[in-house]
């Protein structure tokens, strides 16, 4: 496990902003990723935006799920991920308590399936799809990447369709929105079939786990992710990493996380090219 100090991360972000080449990008917004079948809520929420390099082919893609406790938030394309030589897809999904947590996960799977099946038409490499998100988005990232039942309706195996999973401060125990559905308090830890921790296995995609400072994170988020990382080691997974950002709390840890994610994606692609 590695800890990143706040000053180092801030300097790295600053230097990256100066030295990175600004790539021309194209955008398309409000794309429906599933059939609404006359459901106005599905029609309004099950949409995505995409930003992709205008003058490049065969680029990687990041599918980004926003945070908000599965009860709030809207799709976004983080600026720190743009212009880095890959596409970014910002996804909206239906929200609890209007729908069940399982519906949120099903929407995430549908959006990822859309990207797998359509990114080549934008010039992207369908073998280089990275699933990522912050907080609730990190939970969705892990669920669709580890529990194969969510991608199965689309004929997609996450082990081969996703290059890697990059959850930012996501829950790996059963999400607290799910526990509320069940009438269970936030402080009662549950690991059921809606918990990423229930799907520890050595053959899932590579995972880069990102967390804020263990003393500043919410509800023991670092500790549960550290346990998840450790159990992946016990299971024999060859490629799971964890990073903790000193001085960053749950809300601002993506500021440091984006820098590390960009470097991770670039290094990943370089290894494939060797």
VEXKOL-21980 format. One line per field, with one value per residue: x, y, z of N, C-alpha, C in turn; residue number from 1; residue in three letters. Coordinates in Angstrom, 2 decimals, padded with zeros to 5 digits. Atoms other than C-alpha are relative to their C-alpha. Layout:
BEGIN
n.c1	(X;...) .
n.c2	(Y;...) .
n.c3	(Z;...) .
ca.c1	(X;...) .
ca.c2	(Y;...) .
ca.c3	(Z;...) .
c.c1	(X;...) .
c.c2	(Y;...) .
c.c3	(Z;...) .
n	(NUM;...) .
res	(Ala;...) .
# end
This chain:
BEGIN
n.c1	(000.84;-000.80;000.64;-000.46;000.13;000.80;-000.84;-000.49;001.10;000.35;-001.04;000.10;001.14;-000.38;-000.96;000.70;000.79;-000.88;-000.74;000.84;000.41;001.43;000.48;001.31;001.01;001.38;000.95;001.39;000.69;001.38;000.23;000.76;-000.73;000.91;001.35;000.84;001.28;001.08;-000.23;-000.59;-001.14;-001.10;-000.36;-000.71;-001.22;-000.89;-000.69;-001.43;-000.75;-001.31;-001.03;-001.02;-001.03;000.48;-001.01;-000.70;000.75;-000.49;-000.24;000.74;001.21;000.39;001.43;-000.02;001.25;-000.04;000.35;001.24;000.70;001.05;001.25;-000.14;-001.10;000.29;-001.13;-001.06;-001.26;-000.99;-000.93;-001.36;-000.16;000.15;-001.20;-001.13;-000.22;001.02;001.38;000.65;001.46;000.68;001.25;001.09;000.73;001.13;-000.43;000.81;000.88;001.03;-000.18;-000.83;-001.43;-000.24;000.27;-001.17;-001.06;000.42;-000.23;-001.44;-000.36;000.51;-000.85;-001.28;000.24;000.09;-001.36;-000.69;000.53;000.04;-001.16;-000.80;000.53;-000.59;-001.43;-000.61;-000.35;000.90;-000.77;-000.61;001.08;-000.25;001.20;-000.43;001.01;-000.29;000.96;001.03;-000.50;-000.99;000.77;000.54;-001.16;-000.38;001.10;000.13;-001.25;-000.27;001.17;000.23;001.42;000.49;-000.36;000.43;001.10;-000.51;-000.97;-001.32;-000.74;-000.84;-001.41;-000.64;000.47;-000.54;-001.45;-000.27;000.98;-000.65;000.96;-000.46;000.67;001.29;000.29;-000.12;001.06;001.29;000.14;000.92;001.34;000.59;000.31;001.21;001.11;000.22;000.25;-001.21;-000.73;-001.26;-001.14;000.02;-000.67;000.65;-000.65;000.92;-000.23;-000.13;-001.26;-001.16;-000.85;000.52;-000.43;-001.47;-000.45;-001.29;000.05;000.71;-000.94;-000.88;000.71;-000.73;000.87;-000.43;000.67;-000.48;-000.72;000.78;000.50;000.94;001.04;001.27;000.51;-000.98;-000.11;-001.33;-000.22;000.69;-000.71;-001.26;000.33;000.30;-001.29;-000.69;000.65;-000.38;-001.33;000.18;000.62;-000.99;000.10;-001.36;-000.11;000.87;-000.79;000.75;-000.68;000.63;-000.49;-000.09;000.52;001.20;001.18;000.83;000.51;-000.99;-001.03;-000.19;-001.01;-001.24;000.27;-000.01;-001.40;-000.48;000.75;-000.54;-001.30;000.25;000.51;-001.10;-000.95;000.69;-000.05;-001.40;-000.35;000.60;-000.69;-001.35) .
n.c2	(-001.18;-001.21;-001.24;-001.14;-001.18;-001.05;-000.95;000.67;000.14;-001.33;-000.39;000.85;-000.48;-001.28;000.25;000.69;-000.99;-000.81;000.74;000.85;-000.58;-000.23;000.68;-000.42;000.99;-000.16;000.42;000.29;000.03;000.46;001.23;001.03;001.27;001.13;-000.26;-000.49;000.73;-000.86;-000.41;-001.32;-000.08;000.66;-000.84;-001.20;000.30;001.00;-000.67;-000.20;-000.94;000.55;-000.90;000.89;-000.68;-000.25;000.30;001.21;001.25;001.06;-000.54;000.59;-000.69;000.08;-000.13;-000.67;-000.05;-001.05;000.33;-000.59;000.93;000.67;-000.75;-001.32;-000.18;000.04;000.44;-000.98;000.42;-000.75;-000.76;000.53;001.19;-000.38;-000.41;000.86;001.02;001.03;-000.46;000.08;000.11;-000.32;000.76;-000.16;001.23;-000.26;-000.21;000.43;001.15;000.16;001.37;000.82;-000.04;000.94;-000.71;-000.85;000.87;000.44;-001.12;-000.08;001.09;-000.34;-001.05;000.61;000.82;-000.93;-000.41;001.15;000.28;-001.17;-000.88;000.11;-000.94;-001.30;000.14;000.59;001.42;000.67;000.82;-000.90;-000.69;-000.08;-000.37;-000.80;-000.86;-000.45;000.28;000.89;000.42;001.05;001.20;000.52;000.51;001.32;000.96;000.52;000.63;001.21;000.89;000.18;000.05;-001.28;-000.15;001.19;-000.21;-000.62;000.91;-000.58;000.48;-001.12;000.41;-000.22;-001.24;-001.15;000.05;-000.12;-000.71;-001.04;-000.59;-001.07;-000.05;000.68;001.01;001.38;000.71;-000.35;-001.46;-000.45;-000.19;001.34;000.32;-000.75;000.76;001.17;-000.42;000.26;-001.26;-000.17;000.51;001.47;000.47;001.12;000.46;000.93;000.10;-001.34;-000.54;000.43;000.87;001.36;000.56;000.12;001.09;-000.32;-000.10;-001.20;-000.95;-000.75;-001.02;-001.06;-000.51;-001.32;-000.38;-001.15;000.23;000.86;-000.80;-001.00;000.66;000.21;001.32;001.07;000.36;000.51;001.31;001.07;000.21;000.68;001.40;000.52;000.19;001.12;001.25;000.28;000.60;001.36;000.79;000.23;-000.89;-000.48;-001.40;-000.91;-000.99;-000.96;-001.26;-000.87;-001.36;-000.71;-001.36;-000.14;000.64;000.73;-000.86;-000.58;000.96;000.12;-000.93;000.78;001.27;-000.12;000.04;001.38;000.78;-000.30;000.68;001.44;000.35;-000.14;001.11;001.22;000.06;000.20;001.41;000.78;-000.31;000.54) .
n.c3	(000.00;000.08;-000.40;000.76;-000.83;000.63;000.72;001.21;000.96;000.51;000.93;001.19;000.77;000.57;001.07;001.09;000.71;000.82;001.01;000.84;001.26;000.10;001.19;000.48;-000.35;000.46;-001.02;000.35;-001.28;-000.10;000.76;-000.73;000.04;-000.10;000.50;-001.09;000.06;-000.46;-001.38;000.03;-000.90;000.72;001.14;-000.44;-000.77;000.60;001.10;-000.22;000.83;000.36;000.52;000.55;000.80;001.36;001.02;-000.41;000.09;-000.86;-001.34;-001.13;-000.43;-001.41;-000.30;-001.31;-000.75;-001.02;-001.38;-000.50;-000.88;000.80;-000.18;000.60;000.94;001.43;000.80;000.21;000.60;-000.78;000.83;-000.17;000.84;001.40;000.71;-000.40;001.02;-000.03;-000.10;-001.30;000.12;-001.25;000.01;-000.96;-000.31;-000.89;-001.37;-001.13;-000.22;001.03;000.49;-000.86;000.28;001.10;001.26;000.24;000.52;001.34;000.92;000.22;000.91;001.33;000.55;000.35;001.19;001.15;000.35;000.59;001.33;000.88;-000.05;001.23;001.00;-000.30;000.19;-001.18;-000.01;-000.94;-000.95;-000.98;-000.71;-001.44;-000.73;-001.15;-000.60;-001.36;-001.07;000.55;001.30;-000.24;-000.32;001.26;000.74;-000.52;000.16;001.37;000.39;-000.77;000.00;001.44;000.39;000.50;001.41;000.72;000.96;001.23;000.58;-000.27;-001.16;-000.45;-000.11;001.29;000.61;-000.71;-000.18;-001.44;-000.83;-000.80;-000.94;-000.88;-001.30;000.09;-001.01;000.43;-000.71;000.57;000.00;-001.05;000.57;000.00;-001.38;-000.34;000.58;-000.83;-001.37;-000.78;-000.19;000.73;-000.76;-000.03;001.22;000.67;001.23;000.65;001.43;000.56;-000.48;000.76;-000.80;000.12;001.28;000.04;000.86;000.58;001.46;000.46;000.60;-000.91;-000.78;-000.69;-001.06;-000.45;-001.23;-000.74;-001.25;-000.89;-001.10;000.51;000.79;-000.68;-000.37;000.13;001.41;000.31;-000.63;000.71;001.26;-000.32;-000.22;001.33;000.66;-000.64;000.36;001.39;-000.08;-000.52;001.06;001.04;001.15;000.28;000.42;-000.74;-000.71;-000.79;-000.26;-000.99;000.18;-001.27;-000.04;000.82;-000.58;000.96;001.07;000.92;000.41;001.45;000.50;000.07;000.67;001.45;000.45;-000.08;000.99;001.33;000.11;000.03;001.33;000.96;-000.22;000.42;001.46;000.39;-000.21;001.09;001.27;-000.01) .
ca.c1	(000.00;001.26;000.46;000.69;001.36;-000.88;001.97;003.42;000.03;-000.69;002.67;002.21;-001.19;000.26;003.15;000.90;-001.32;001.68;003.36;000.41;-000.34;-003.74;-005.47;-008.40;-011.56;-015.05;-018.11;-021.57;-024.14;-027.41;-027.01;-029.64;-027.91;-030.99;-034.52;-036.83;-039.90;-042.11;-040.69;-040.01;-037.63;-035.50;-035.59;-034.35;-031.70;-030.32;-028.15;-024.45;-022.03;-018.81;-015.66;-013.09;-009.84;-010.63;-007.37;-006.55;-007.64;-007.34;-007.53;-008.53;-011.84;-012.81;-016.43;-017.10;-019.88;-020.63;-020.95;-023.82;-024.71;-026.84;-029.45;-028.08;-025.52;-025.48;-023.29;-020.00;-016.82;-014.03;-011.87;-008.72;-009.37;-009.95;-007.32;-005.16;-005.34;-008.36;-012.13;-014.22;-017.86;-019.93;-022.95;-026.25;-028.25;-031.53;-031.41;-032.65;-035.07;-037.14;-035.65;-033.85;-030.08;-030.18;-031.68;-028.76;-026.34;-028.36;-028.16;-024.40;-024.11;-026.27;-024.12;-020.90;-022.40;-023.24;-019.61;-018.26;-020.49;-020.17;-016.79;-015.14;-017.43;-015.82;-012.32;-011.74;-010.20;-012.89;-010.13;-009.10;-012.18;-011.52;-014.44;-014.16;-016.17;-016.14;-017.90;-021.26;-019.65;-016.80;-019.32;-021.00;-017.58;-016.76;-020.20;-020.34;-016.68;-016.79;-020.32;-020.79;-024.59;-024.90;-023.10;-024.42;-027.69;-025.55;-023.40;-020.40;-017.83;-016.30;-013.09;-012.37;-014.37;-012.88;-009.18;-009.24;-011.44;-010.58;-012.92;-012.37;-013.33;-016.13;-017.90;-017.01;-019.38;-023.10;-023.85;-025.54;-028.39;-029.04;-028.88;-031.50;-033.73;-033.36;-033.91;-030.33;-028.35;-025.27;-023.01;-024.05;-021.68;-023.33;-021.67;-024.41;-024.90;-024.91;-021.43;-018.30;-016.48;-018.66;-016.98;-013.31;-011.66;-008.27;-009.49;-011.33;-009.85;-006.90;-008.00;-006.56;-008.19;-008.02;-008.82;-008.61;-006.68;-007.77;-008.21;-010.39;-012.41;-016.06;-017.37;-014.13;-013.95;-010.19;-010.21;-012.84;-010.95;-007.70;-009.38;-010.72;-007.18;-005.77;-008.36;-007.58;-003.96;-005.07;-007.17;-004.12;-005.11;-001.92;-002.80;-004.66;-003.14;-004.28;-003.35;-004.14;-003.86;-002.67;-004.57;-007.44;-010.94;-013.76;-014.99;-011.73;-009.71;-010.52;-008.22;-005.28;-006.93;-007.30;-003.55;-002.81;-005.56;-004.19;-000.70;-002.06;-003.94;-000.94;001.36;-001.19;-001.30;002.50;002.83;000.46;002.46;005.75) .
ca.c2	(000.00;003.48;006.86;010.04;013.27;016.27;018.59;016.06;015.47;019.19;019.86;016.93;018.20;021.68;020.39;018.09;021.04;022.96;020.19;018.22;018.81;020.29;017.96;019.01;017.28;016.75;016.34;014.85;015.21;013.70;010.32;007.78;004.55;002.43;002.17;004.25;002.25;005.23;005.76;009.48;008.98;006.51;008.85;011.83;010.09;007.24;009.45;010.12;012.69;011.85;013.84;012.25;013.18;014.77;013.87;010.44;006.84;003.79;005.79;004.49;005.46;006.24;005.61;007.97;007.50;010.49;010.39;011.49;008.53;007.00;009.61;012.74;014.16;014.57;013.30;015.06;014.83;015.78;018.51;016.88;013.84;015.79;016.46;013.57;011.50;009.42;009.69;010.36;009.31;010.96;008.89;009.74;006.98;006.74;007.58;006.09;006.18;006.68;003.42;000.56;000.45;-002.55;-000.26;002.16;-000.71;-001.94;001.53;001.61;-001.74;-000.53;002.58;000.54;-001.85;001.09;002.22;-001.27;-001.56;001.99;003.47;002.14;004.38;007.38;006.06;004.46;001.07;-001.18;-003.18;-000.12;000.74;001.84;001.97;004.67;006.83;008.64;007.50;006.07;006.00;003.95;001.50;001.18;000.71;-002.23;-003.82;-004.05;-005.02;-007.79;-009.23;-010.69;-010.85;-007.13;-007.24;-010.69;-009.42;-007.63;-010.65;-008.92;-010.43;-007.64;-009.66;-009.23;-006.10;-003.79;-002.97;-001.98;-000.69;002.60;003.18;006.48;006.11;003.66;001.44;-002.23;-003.37;-003.15;000.47;002.53;003.39;-000.33;-000.73;002.00;000.04;-002.89;-000.80;-001.31;001.60;003.01;001.80;-001.85;-003.45;-005.79;-007.84;-009.38;-009.93;-006.14;-005.69;-005.67;-007.35;-010.41;-010.93;-011.23;-013.32;-013.55;-013.32;-009.97;-006.96;-005.05;-002.60;000.72;001.62;005.30;006.68;009.89;010.18;007.47;010.14;012.33;009.84;009.13;006.08;004.11;004.21;003.79;000.83;-001.11;-000.54;-001.61;-004.82;-005.33;-004.86;-007.30;-009.97;-009.62;-010.37;-013.41;-014.58;-014.33;-011.45;-010.33;-006.69;-004.75;-001.53;000.92;004.59;006.82;010.59;012.26;015.44;014.81;014.08;012.19;015.17;016.52;013.31;013.20;016.22;013.95;010.81;012.13;012.67;009.11;007.69;009.48;008.15;004.66;004.63;005.89;003.32;000.58;001.43;001.64;-001.86;-003.19;-001.52;-003.11) .
ca.c3	(000.00;-000.79;000.71;-001.32;000.52;-000.19;-001.17;-003.60;-005.20;-005.48;-007.11;-009.46;-010.52;-011.09;-013.16;-015.15;-016.01;-017.35;-019.29;-020.69;-024.33;-024.99;-027.38;-029.54;-028.38;-029.68;-027.52;-027.85;-025.10;-023.95;-025.61;-024.51;-023.54;-022.96;-024.36;-022.17;-023.29;-022.52;-019.02;-018.61;-015.70;-017.67;-020.65;-018.63;-016.49;-018.59;-020.74;-021.15;-022.53;-024.34;-024.98;-027.26;-029.10;-032.45;-034.17;-032.79;-033.29;-031.10;-027.87;-024.42;-022.84;-019.24;-018.27;-015.34;-012.78;-010.55;-006.77;-004.57;-002.38;-005.17;-004.19;-005.90;-008.29;-012.05;-014.84;-015.37;-017.38;-014.94;-016.45;-015.05;-017.25;-020.46;-023.09;-021.90;-025.06;-024.16;-024.26;-021.16;-020.88;-018.13;-017.12;-015.45;-013.77;-011.90;-008.21;-004.96;-003.26;-006.41;-007.67;-005.94;-005.67;-007.99;-010.66;-010.23;-010.81;-013.79;-015.35;-014.84;-016.59;-019.49;-019.91;-019.87;-022.42;-024.69;-024.55;-025.24;-028.31;-029.66;-028.77;-031.94;-034.01;-032.29;-032.98;-029.59;-028.91;-027.37;-025.66;-023.63;-021.59;-018.01;-015.59;-012.91;-010.56;-007.26;-004.06;-005.23;-008.67;-007.24;-005.83;-009.24;-010.85;-008.59;-008.80;-012.58;-012.80;-010.20;-010.21;-013.68;-013.55;-014.37;-017.73;-018.67;-020.26;-022.86;-023.62;-022.05;-019.71;-017.60;-017.23;-020.94;-021.80;-019.15;-019.17;-015.49;-012.68;-010.94;-007.97;-006.16;-002.49;-003.26;-000.77;-001.00;001.72;000.97;000.05;002.75;000.36;000.03;003.81;004.15;001.78;004.16;007.30;008.46;010.00;008.26;011.05;010.70;008.22;005.72;002.99;000.86;-002.86;-003.37;-001.91;-004.09;-001.22;-001.82;-005.21;-004.29;-007.00;-008.69;-012.29;-012.39;-014.25;-012.76;-010.07;-008.94;-005.60;-004.67;-001.23;000.74;003.98;006.42;009.11;006.89;004.87;005.70;007.57;007.56;003.76;003.63;006.03;004.11;000.86;002.51;003.61;000.08;-001.27;001.28;000.47;-003.23;-002.32;-000.33;-003.28;-005.52;-007.77;-009.57;-010.24;-007.55;-006.18;-003.51;-003.07;-000.10;-000.41;002.78;003.64;001.22;002.50;000.84;-001.14;-002.54;-002.99;-006.75;-007.16;-006.37;-007.71;-011.25;-011.57;-010.47;-012.71;-015.77;-015.10;-014.47;-017.79;-019.72;-018.12;-018.77;-022.48;-022.70;-021.27;-023.92;-026.67;-025.61) .
c.c1	(000.88;-000.83;000.62;-000.23;-000.66;000.86;000.51;-001.09;-000.36;001.03;-000.08;-001.13;000.36;000.93;-000.64;-000.78;000.85;000.53;-000.87;-000.37;-001.52;-000.50;-001.38;-001.00;-001.34;-000.92;-001.37;-000.73;-001.41;-000.33;-000.76;000.72;-000.88;-001.38;-000.89;-001.34;-001.14;000.13;000.75;001.22;001.22;000.49;000.83;001.34;000.96;000.63;001.47;000.53;001.35;000.88;001.15;001.00;-000.45;000.97;000.79;-000.92;000.60;000.27;-000.76;-001.24;-000.21;-001.50;-000.09;-001.40;000.13;-000.35;-001.31;-000.82;-001.08;-001.35;000.06;001.17;-000.48;001.26;000.97;001.14;001.08;001.03;001.41;000.25;-000.07;001.34;001.23;000.24;-000.97;-001.39;-000.48;-001.51;-000.60;-001.41;-000.95;-000.66;-001.15;000.45;-000.99;-000.43;-001.10;000.08;000.86;001.47;000.34;-000.27;001.15;001.13;-000.34;000.21;001.49;000.47;-000.45;000.86;001.36;-000.14;-000.09;001.39;000.76;-000.42;000.12;001.28;000.86;-000.48;000.49;001.52;000.71;000.29;-000.91;000.71;000.57;-001.08;000.24;-001.26;000.42;-001.17;000.35;-001.14;-001.07;000.42;001.08;-000.66;-000.56;001.11;000.33;-001.09;-000.06;001.28;000.27;-001.13;-000.50;-001.47;-000.48;000.31;-000.51;-001.15;000.44;001.03;001.43;000.57;000.91;001.48;000.76;-000.38;000.60;001.50;000.38;-001.14;000.75;-001.05;000.67;-000.86;-001.40;-000.22;000.20;-000.85;-001.32;-000.24;-001.04;-001.39;-000.76;-000.38;-001.25;-001.24;-000.41;-000.30;001.16;000.78;001.34;001.17;000.01;000.55;-000.70;000.80;-000.91;000.26;000.06;001.26;001.15;000.90;-000.44;000.54;001.52;000.37;001.28;-000.02;-000.79;001.01;000.95;-000.79;001.00;-000.98;000.57;-000.81;000.57;000.75;-000.87;-000.58;-001.04;-001.14;-001.28;-000.22;000.99;000.25;001.38;000.16;-000.72;000.66;001.34;-000.24;-000.32;001.30;000.73;-000.62;000.24;001.40;-000.09;-000.57;000.96;-000.15;001.36;000.13;-001.08;000.88;-000.93;000.86;-000.84;000.62;-000.07;-000.55;-001.26;-001.16;-000.83;-000.41;001.05;001.06;000.09;001.03;001.35;-000.20;000.08;001.43;000.51;-000.70;000.54;001.33;-000.18;-000.47;001.11;001.02;-000.58;000.11;001.43;000.43;-000.57;000.73;001.39;000.05) .
c.c2	(001.24;001.20;001.13;001.24;001.14;000.96;-000.61;-000.06;001.34;000.48;-000.79;000.46;001.30;-000.19;-000.69;001.00;000.86;-000.79;-000.79;000.72;000.14;-000.61;000.52;-001.11;000.34;-000.51;-000.28;-000.22;-000.58;-001.25;-001.01;-001.33;-001.22;000.42;000.40;-000.71;000.83;000.48;001.33;000.14;-000.66;000.90;001.21;-000.31;-000.94;000.54;000.22;001.06;-000.64;001.09;-000.87;000.78;000.14;-000.49;-001.27;-001.20;-001.02;000.44;-000.78;000.83;-000.22;000.19;000.51;000.07;001.01;-000.54;000.66;-000.97;-000.82;000.69;001.38;000.04;-000.07;-000.38;001.15;-000.65;000.80;000.68;-000.57;-001.24;000.34;000.42;-000.81;-001.13;-001.15;000.62;-000.11;000.01;000.27;-000.56;000.48;-001.35;000.35;-000.04;-000.56;001.26;-000.17;-001.37;-000.75;000.15;-000.95;000.64;000.95;-000.82;-000.47;001.10;000.14;-001.06;000.31;001.06;-000.57;-000.86;000.86;000.41;-001.14;-000.19;001.17;000.81;-000.08;000.98;001.42;-000.01;-000.65;-001.48;-000.69;-000.93;000.83;000.85;-000.12;000.50;000.70;000.81;000.30;-000.34;-000.98;-000.51;-001.06;-001.32;-000.62;-000.61;-001.43;-001.03;-000.57;-000.66;-001.33;-001.02;-000.14;000.02;001.31;000.21;-001.16;000.23;000.59;-000.90;000.44;-000.60;001.13;-000.35;000.26;001.33;001.24;-000.16;000.04;000.74;001.01;000.64;001.03;-000.03;-000.61;-000.96;-001.39;-000.93;000.41;001.50;000.45;000.31;-001.32;-000.41;000.75;-000.68;-001.16;000.36;-000.24;001.30;000.02;-000.65;-001.53;-000.52;-001.24;-000.33;-001.06;-000.01;001.35;000.70;-000.47;-000.97;-001.47;-000.70;000.01;-001.20;000.41;000.32;001.18;000.96;000.60;001.11;000.98;000.63;001.32;000.42;001.30;-000.45;-000.79;000.77;001.02;-000.60;-000.20;-001.47;-001.14;-000.44;-000.54;-001.42;-001.12;-000.27;-000.69;-001.49;-000.69;-000.29;-001.22;-001.34;-000.36;-000.61;-001.46;-000.92;-000.28;000.87;000.65;001.51;000.87;000.92;000.89;001.22;000.82;001.38;000.77;001.42;000.21;-000.73;-000.67;000.87;000.47;-000.99;-000.20;000.95;-000.68;-001.27;000.08;-000.06;-001.43;-000.87;000.23;-000.72;-001.50;-000.44;000.07;-001.12;-001.31;-000.16;-000.24;-001.45;-000.88;000.19;-000.60;-001.40) .
c.c3	(000.00;000.42;-000.80;000.85;-000.79;-000.81;-001.29;-001.06;-000.60;-001.01;-001.30;-000.90;-000.71;-001.19;-001.19;-000.83;-000.92;-001.19;-000.96;-001.29;-000.03;-001.31;-000.37;000.27;-000.64;001.09;-000.62;001.32;-000.10;-000.78;000.88;-000.13;000.24;-000.47;001.18;000.06;000.60;001.44;000.00;000.88;-000.63;-001.12;000.43;000.67;-000.71;-001.27;000.37;-000.94;-000.30;-000.57;-000.49;-000.87;-001.45;-001.06;000.33;-000.14;000.97;001.42;001.08;000.32;001.49;000.09;001.43;000.61;001.14;001.39;000.41;000.82;-000.66;000.15;-000.64;-000.96;-001.44;-000.77;-000.22;-000.76;000.72;-000.90;000.07;-000.84;-001.49;-000.61;000.33;-000.99;000.04;000.10;001.44;-000.22;001.38;-000.02;001.10;000.22;000.93;001.46;001.00;000.78;-001.05;-000.64;001.02;-000.39;-001.15;-001.36;-000.35;-000.62;-001.41;-001.02;-000.30;-000.98;-001.43;-000.66;-000.44;-001.25;-001.25;-000.46;-000.67;-001.46;-000.97;-000.06;-001.26;-001.06;000.24;-000.18;001.17;-000.16;001.02;000.97;001.13;000.69;001.50;000.69;001.28;000.53;001.43;000.95;-000.49;-001.37;000.11;000.33;-001.28;-000.86;000.44;-000.21;-001.41;-000.48;000.67;-000.06;-001.44;-000.41;-000.62;-001.47;-000.85;-000.97;-001.34;-000.69;000.21;001.27;000.46;000.08;-001.29;-000.62;000.64;000.20;001.47;000.67;000.85;000.91;000.91;001.27;-000.05;001.15;-000.60;000.85;-000.65;000.17;001.02;-000.53;-000.06;001.43;000.47;-000.58;000.90;001.46;000.94;000.15;-000.73;000.70;000.11;-001.32;-000.54;-001.26;-000.61;-001.50;-000.70;000.52;-000.89;000.75;-000.06;-001.25;-000.14;-000.86;-000.71;-001.48;-000.51;-000.63;001.03;000.70;000.61;000.99;000.49;001.22;000.54;001.24;000.96;001.19;-000.40;-000.81;000.83;000.34;-000.22;-001.43;-000.36;000.53;-000.75;-001.35;000.21;000.23;-001.34;-000.75;000.57;-000.40;-001.47;-000.05;000.46;-001.08;-001.14;-001.23;-000.26;-000.19;000.65;000.84;000.82;000.25;000.98;-000.10;001.32;-000.13;-000.80;000.66;-001.09;-001.19;-000.98;-000.46;-001.52;-000.58;-000.13;-000.81;-001.51;-000.55;-000.04;-001.04;-001.41;-000.21;-000.11;-001.39;-001.03;000.14;-000.46;-001.52;-000.47;000.15;-001.11;-001.31;-000.07;-000.64) .
n	(1;2;3;4;5;6;7;8;9;10;11;12;13;14;15;16;17;18;19;20;21;22;23;24;25;26;27;28;29;30;31;32;33;34;35;36;37;38;39;40;41;42;43;44;45;46;47;48;49;50;51;52;53;54;55;56;57;58;59;60;61;62;63;64;65;66;67;68;69;70;71;72;73;74;75;76;77;78;79;80;81;82;83;84;85;86;87;88;89;90;91;92;93;94;95;96;97;98;99;100;101;102;103;104;105;106;107;108;109;110;111;112;113;114;115;116;117;118;119;120;121;122;123;124;125;126;127;128;129;130;131;132;133;134;135;136;137;138;139;140;141;142;143;144;145;146;147;148;149;150;151;152;153;154;155;156;157;158;159;160;161;162;163;164;165;166;167;168;169;170;171;172;173;174;175;176;177;178;179;180;181;182;183;184;185;186;187;188;189;190;191;192;193;194;195;196;197;198;199;200;201;202;203;204;205;206;207;208;209;210;211;212;213;214;215;216;217;218;219;220;221;222;223;224;225;226;227;228;229;230;231;232;233;234;235;236;237;238;239;240;241;242;243;244;245;246;247;248;249;250;251;252;253;254;255;256;257;258;259;260;261;262;263;264;265;266;267;268;269;270;271;272;273;274) .
res	(Unk;Unk;Unk;Unk;Unk;Unk;Unk;Unk;Unk;Unk;Unk;Unk;Unk;Unk;Unk;Unk;Unk;Unk;Unk;Unk;Unk;Unk;Unk;Unk;Unk;Unk;Unk;Unk;Unk;Unk;Unk;Unk;Unk;Unk;Unk;Unk;Unk;Unk;Unk;Unk;Unk;Unk;Unk;Unk;Unk;Unk;Unk;Unk;Unk;Unk;Unk;Unk;Unk;Unk;Unk;Unk;Unk;Unk;Unk;Unk;Unk;Unk;Unk;Unk;Unk;Unk;Unk;Unk;Unk;Unk;Unk;Unk;Unk;Unk;Unk;Unk;Unk;Unk;Unk;Unk;Unk;Unk;Unk;Unk;Unk;Unk;Unk;Unk;Unk;Unk;Unk;Unk;Unk;Unk;Unk;Unk;Unk;Unk;Unk;Unk;Unk;Unk;Unk;Unk;Unk;Unk;Unk;Unk;Unk;Unk;Unk;Unk;Unk;Unk;Unk;Unk;Unk;Unk;Unk;Unk;Unk;Unk;Unk;Unk;Unk;Unk;Unk;Unk;Unk;Unk;Unk;Unk;Unk;Unk;Unk;Unk;Unk;Unk;Unk;Unk;Unk;Unk;Unk;Unk;Unk;Unk;Unk;Unk;Unk;Unk;Unk;Unk;Unk;Unk;Unk;Unk;Unk;Unk;Unk;Unk;Unk;Unk;Unk;Unk;Unk;Unk;Unk;Unk;Unk;Unk;Unk;Unk;Unk;Unk;Unk;Unk;Unk;Unk;Unk;Unk;Unk;Unk;Unk;Unk;Unk;Unk;Unk;Unk;Unk;Unk;Unk;Unk;Unk;Unk;Unk;Unk;Unk;Unk;Unk;Unk;Unk;Unk;Unk;Unk;Unk;Unk;Unk;Unk;Unk;Unk;Unk;Unk;Unk;Unk;Unk;Unk;Unk;Unk;Unk;Unk;Unk;Unk;Unk;Unk;Unk;Unk;Unk;Unk;Unk;Unk;Unk;Unk;Unk;Unk;Unk;Unk;Unk;Unk;Unk;Unk;Unk;Unk;Unk;Unk;Unk;Unk;Unk;Unk;Unk;Unk;Unk;Unk;Unk;Unk;Unk;Unk;Unk;Unk;Unk;Unk;Unk;Unk;Unk;Unk;Unk;Unk;Unk;Unk;Unk;Unk;Unk;Unk;Unk;Unk) .
# end
